[in-house]
Amino acid sequence: MDMEQTSTLGEQAYEKALEYELAYGCCPQCVLATVQETVGIVDDQTVKASHGLSGGGGLLGEGVCGALTGGLMALSAKYGRDRDKLGSGRHINNFMKAKELTERFRQEFGGVTCQQLQQQFTGRTYDMWNAEEYKAFDKARGQQCAHATGTVTKWVVEML
């Protein structure tokens, strides 16, 4: 695939992931489902397994942004170490891809945790387990989380 085709595919993936995040939420699943539909490599079990990673893990906000986590999982689906190769070394290429994605994400969005992004997007953090707080967060963030989800998906599709 040439650079123009890759760029076009990345833009299509951005739009689909943005749409999914706005319609369904759960950013890691939106990234992985879009990668699955766009380039393959991700199976349904991986999409399912990412569900608890939303909102920085368990909706607590303290961990890595779910969109970034979904992107890292997609890269690992292609470049990661296979189960039968656990004793065969670190497989550094996957870590290099993961580092590239994480650094690019930090540069673009000003942090990597859900709480850092909440702060960047809205000026404060929220307790996503409190219904009123979550409603306030949802309103304040607008399409910014969906944009982050689409952006990660675009980058991952281009990196694969």
Disulfide bonds with the S-S distance in Angstrom:
none
